[in-house]
Amino acid sequence: MSAALSLYWTGACRHPQISTRRDGALCAHDYPMFAAVIERNGARIVVDPGYAPRFFAATEPFPERLYRWTTPATCPAHGALCTQLGAGAADVTHVVLTHFHADHMAGLIDFPNAKIVASRAAWNAFRARRGFGAVSSGYLKTLAPEDIEVRLIFAEDLPRVSVGARAAPFDNAHDLFGDASVLLIDLPGHAEGQIGALIACADGADRFLIADSTWSLGSLMADAPPPWPVMRFLGAPPRYRETWARLRALAANNREMRLIPAHCTEAAAREGAKIPDNRPV
């Protein structure tokens, strides 16, 4: 079974480039958030629905407002993934959350009938944090559907398979549908329990959605990860660097593999991402 992948611009945030790569500039830089939609066997699977206007309601109170102040966001109503999909939103059967940061999950409530797939580690971290501890971890609790616990499927409970040479040096994955069309791979470091999605596409080229393991292909190829304080603030620097090294090795060993960071304009342009004509600039 193979699939087709489309990317959709859902909004953007703005913060200094040096916060995403250690050789970056101090000036502010725009970081769009691209949601991924997989079409497979007549159904749609969303990976990280991205921004939605409810982000602003979620960041109205304090301390949640700190999130809006530190990473000012743009997420117009016409950019929400469900709006862009139109009637096709009803065909979404699963939403995969690579992690629970607000810019990746603000649109989750818009898919009330979909099963929600995430790692147990990511869910436990999101569920455990409250108040400032949640906001400082990138979590906005009101973005989670009220029935999320009954809809969750944990990646750890899915069949575990070897990826072999297909994605070496990553060695195993969680098989979402049992046919290797969508494999979920652990990508620790940026956020607790972060996973990526390796998609077997009908055109013969694998796409690997690598979430926030890097904010851009350019920084990964230049071996310019975020500065240590940023890695430490959000996650675990040693594990971040381990994932980073594996992705660089994968890119070097498999030139046909298409790595897609969630915020990378270069990768999005290569994939022909759908960008609203009237998005704010």
N, C-alpha and C positions, 0 to 999 in steps of 0.2 A: 504494500500500500504506500503510495506517495501522495504528496500534498502540494498546495500552492500557498505562497506566503505574500501578504501585502502589509505595508507599513503605513500608518496614519499619524500625521502631526496632530497632537491634542493640546498643545500649549507649550510654554517655555518658562524657565526661571532665569534669573540673572545674578551672577556673583563673580568675584575676581577669578581670572583664568588660573592664577597660581594655586587656587584651592583644588584644582583638578589635575594639575601637572606641575611638578616641582620646578620646571624651567619656564613656567608661564609668566605672563605679565600681571602686574597689579591691577590693571584696568578691568572694568566689568565686562563680562562676556555672556552672550545668550546661549542657553542650553535647552534646546527643544526636547520634548518628551514624545517619542514615537511608540505608539501602541502597535502590536503585531496581531494580525488576523490570519489564521491558518484555515484554509478550506480543504476539507478532507471528507470524502465519502458523503457529500451532500450536506455536511454540517460545518459549523464554524467554531473554531477554538480561538479564544483571545488570550494573548500573553501580555499581561500588564495593560489594563485599559487606560492608564495614564491619567492626565488631568481632566477635571470637569469643574464647572462653575461652583459646585458645592464646596470646593476647596476654600472659597472665601468665607462661607458661613462657618466652616469648621475652624477657621483661624480668626474668627471675630473675638472670642473671649480670650482672657489671659489665663494660663501662660501660652496657649496655642498661638496667640498673635505673634509670639517671638519667631515662629516658623516663617510667617509672612514677612516679617521685618528682615530676617537674615537672608532669605532667598526670595526676593520679590518675584511674583509669578504673574503670567498672563495666561488665562484660560477662558476664552470667550465661549458662549453657548454653542455657536456653530462648530467649534472645535471638538466638542465632546464626541467620543467614539460612537456612542449610540446614535447621535444625531447624524453623523457621517454615514453610518451603516443603514439608516432608515429602516425600512421593513426587514432588512437582512439581520437586524439585531435579534429578531425572534429566533433565528437559526443558531444562535450561540448556545452550545451545549455545555461548554467548559470554559472557565476562566482560570488560567494559570497565573499565579502571583509569584514572581521570582523572589520578592521580598515585600515587606509591608510598609515601605516608605510611602509617604502621602502622594508624591508625584507619580507613583506607579499604580496606586489603587484608588484614586479619587473617583474614577468612573465605575467602580465595582458595583455600586448599588443599582446602576442602570441595567443590570443583567440578572433580574430576580429569579429566573428559572434555571440558571446555569449552575452546574457543580463548580466548586472552587477548589483548585488544586494548589497546594503549597507544601513546604516542608514542615514537619512537626516542630522542628527547632525554631523556625521563623514564627510560627503561630504562637508558640509558648513565650517567646520574647515579646511579641506584640501584646499578648494577653496580660503579661505580668507587670508591664510598666504603667505607671499612672502619673498624672500631673506633669511637672517639669521633666521628670525622668523619661516620660514618653516622648515629649516634644524634642528633647535633646537627642533622642535616638531616631528622630525623623518620623515618628508615629503620630497620627491624628485619629483618636479612637472612634470618633463619630462617623468616620468614613466606612466603617465595617457594617454590613447589613446585620439587622437584629437576629436573623436566623443563620448566621454564618457557621455556627458550630455544627448544625445538622446538615449543612451542605458541603462541609470540608472533606476532601480526600487528601490524605497525607502521602507525599512522594515516597516516604520510607516504607509504606505498606504496599507499594506497587512492585511487580516482578522486577528483580534486579538482574541485569544482563551485562555481558561484556561488550564494550564498544570496539575492541580490537584495534586494528590499524586505522579504522575510520576516524577516530578522534584521539589517537595517542598524542601525548602521554596520559590523557585521562583514560582510566581503565574500565570503569563500569558506570552504569546509568540505571535510572528507574524508567521502565517501559510503560507509558501512559495507556496505550491501547493494545499492547501485546503483539504489535506487528512491526515494531522498530520505526514507525513513521514519526513519532514524537517521543524523543528520549530526554528525560530530565536529568541533568548532571549537576552535582554539587559544585558550587563556586564560592567557597567560604572567603571571608575577609572583610568585604565592604559592609555587610549587614549579617546579623545572625541568621543562619539557615538559608542564605541566598542560593538559588538554583538558576541554571540556565536551561534553554530548550534547544535541542539539536533536531532539526527538521529535515526529513528526507523529501526533497522537492521533485516534482515531476520532470523538471528540466535537467535532472541529473546532478545538480550542484547542491550539496548540503549547505544549509544555513544554520548558524549557531548563534542564537540569541543569548548574549552574554551579560545582559542586564547592566549593572554598574561596576563590573570588574575593571572597566576603564571607561572614561567619558568620551574617548575618541580613539579611532584607529591610529591616528597620527602619534598620539602620546605613547600608545603601546609599541608601535614600531620603533619609536625613538628611545624606548626604555626610560620614559619620563613619568613615573607614577606620581600620584599625589604626594605632597610633603607628609612627613611622618605625623605631625600633629593632626592633620585632617584624617588620616587613616586611623589614628588612635581614637579620635573623637567619635567616629562613626562605627568603627569595627575593631579588628584585630590585625595590626600591621604584619606580624609574621605570616599569618594565613593569607592575607592580601597578597603579599609578595610571592607566596607559593603558588597561588592561583595565577598571578601575573606571569610568573616564569613558565607555567604550563601552557598558558595561552600563546606566549611568544614562541615556545617550542612547537606548538600545534601549527601556528601560522608559517613557521619556517619549514616544517616537514610536509605540510599539506597545502600546497599553493591553490588548490581548487576549493578549499573550504572558505566559506564566506562568513566571517565574524561580523556580528551586528551588535554593537553597544546600543543601549536604549536612547542615548542622548547624542549620537554621532551623526552629524549632517553629511559627512562623506559617505558613510555606509548607507544612509537613507537615500541619498541621491543615486547611488549605484543600484539600489533596489527599486527606484522609481516611486518613492514614497508619495502618498497622496497628501498634498498640502493645500488647505483652503486658500482660494485667491484673495479673500478679504481678511486674512489673519492680520492682527496688529503687528507692526514692525517698529 
